[in-house]
Each structure stands twice: as C-alpha cells, then as structure tokens.
Amino acid sequence: DQQVKQNSPSLSVQEGRISILNCDYTNSMFDYFLWYKKYPAEGPTFLISISSIKDKNEDGRFTVFLNKSAKHLSLHIVPSQPGDSAVYFCAANTNAGKSTFGDGTTLTVKP
Amino acid sequence: DTGVSQNPRHKITKRGQNVTFRCDPISEHNRLYWYRQTLGQGPEFLTYFQNEAQLEKSRLLSDRFSAERPKGSFSTLEIQRTEQGDSAMYLCASSLGGSPEKLLFGSGTQLSVL
C-alpha cells in the first residue's frame, strides 16, 4: 500500500510561471510533510516542510499548502526558474521517524 | 564535514556475489537511514539506526540484506547472494532526528547485478 502518492510523473512549465506539484497521502498519523528536490546523480535535498497542524508554509519562492481533510498537499513554485528543473519528492513522517516518500514528479522549466 | 559520503558510487557484480556498501554520515548526526530507489520510484525505506542500535528494518527486506553501524559512526549495508532484482540506487541519509526530521542524503551507490 502506497501511503504517499504523487500522481503526476511529470510537469512542464514556462519560466516565470507558477509550478504546482501535488501529493496525496492516506495515513492520518503523519505529523510532518516534506518536499525534497533531486538532481541527476545526486541524492535528494530537503526543500521545505509543513506541520500537520498548519495549512501553509512559505519560504521564498516556495510555498507548501496542506489540506488535511482531503489528505492532500501541494508545492507551489513562483516564479519558476530553469534551475528548478529536477525531480521533486513528497515525503511524510511521524514522531517515530522513518520518512515515507512518493514516487516523484519531474519538473521541467522551459526558458 | 562535507556531507554524507557513500562508497562506492557504482558497483557492478555478478548474480550470486556478495556486495558491501559504506556510508559515512554527518559526524554529529545520531540517526542513519538506508533507502533503495529504482527508476521511476521514490526512495523506499530499508532500515535505520539510532546511534549504533538498529531500530527498524523494513518487512520487505530479505534476510540476504544486513546492515551495521558499529560505534554509531559509519554504516555498512551488505547484500549476500545478489539477484538481478537487487539492482537499484542505494541511498544513505543521516539526521539529528527531531520534528520535522530532515534527512541529509548521500549521492548513493548504484548497484547493477548482471
């Protein structure tokens, strides 16, 4: 059973526009949700997180929104830049540790 | 500290051989994780350590896999009698714990079993 799902394998946007990456989860015990970014030949790097008690967290061009009733979160990147092109993973963890990852969305930002 | 270091970066082996990977975490990080990633999928949890204690192991993990973290420092992941299905990227990550727990990943070891 996949507890964290990213249903869009890929997304392509024009530079300067908004990128919206989506993630759904099934386990209501998750306390925190995180987004990681991965470039080829590198490990994932932490981008932004949100607590389950909040509905929005913003860090510069990146904003994560959480809809707990729908068990859905999204990452907004605005404005999108070509350097944002990467694979984005949604992850969730509980107090017990161990992050559970989605399968990722490949974002391509076209100049 | 330059980050989480994994060796080797690539490993090609024949089916049935044993392989061992090494991970050197951030020195002050007490938690160390092993994940496996195949093409088109996200990192899949294998096991994790709090200092030298192995606290959890995925139920999907075959008994051919074993991991150690002696003295709570570096860790090794050994796969015995490799199979073609073991071909994947093996990622190590470390963290300070806490909430949210932010993992710092190494660049991974790409295993190819022929």
Boltz contact constraints between the chains, C-beta under 6 A:
constraints:
  - contact:
      token1: [A, 32]
      token2: [B, 99]
      max_distance: 6.0
  - contact:
      token1: [A, 32]
      token2: [B, 100]
      max_distance: 6.0
  - contact:
      token1: [A, 34]
      token2: [B, 100]
      max_distance: 6.0
  - contact:
      token1: [A, 42]
      token2: [B, 107]
      max_distance: 6.0
  - contact:
      token1: [A, 43]
      token2: [B, 91]
      max_distance: 6.0
  - contact:
      token1: [A, 43]
      token2: [B, 105]
      max_distance: 6.0
  - contact:
      token1: [A, 43]
      token2: [B, 106]
      max_distance: 6.0
  - contact:
      token1: [A, 43]
      token2: [B, 107]
      max_distance: 6.0
  - contact:
      token1: [A, 43]
      token2: [B, 108]
      max_distance: 6.0
  - contact:
      token1: [A, 44]
      token2: [B, 105]
      max_distance: 6.0
  - contact:
      token1: [A, 46]
      token2: [B, 102]
      max_distance: 6.0
  - contact:
      token1: [A, 49]
      token2: [B, 100]
      max_distance: 6.0
  - contact:
      token1: [A, 89]
      token2: [B, 42]
      max_distance: 6.0
  - contact:
      token1: [A, 93]
      token2: [B, 101]
      max_distance: 6.0
  - contact:
      token1: [A, 97]
      token2: [B, 101]
      max_distance: 6.0
  - contact:
      token1: [A, 98]
      token2: [B, 45]
      max_distance: 6.0
  - contact:
      token1: [A, 101]
      token2: [B, 42]
      max_distance: 6.0
  - contact:
      token1: [A, 101]
      token2: [B, 43]
      max_distance: 6.0
  - contact:
      token1: [A, 102]
      token2: [B, 42]
      max_distance: 6.0
  - contact:
      token1: [A, 103]
      token2: [B, 41]
      max_distance: 6.0
  - contact:
      token1: [A, 103]
      token2: [B, 42]
      max_distance: 6.0
  - contact:
      token1: [A, 104]
      token2: [B, 42]
      max_distance: 6.0
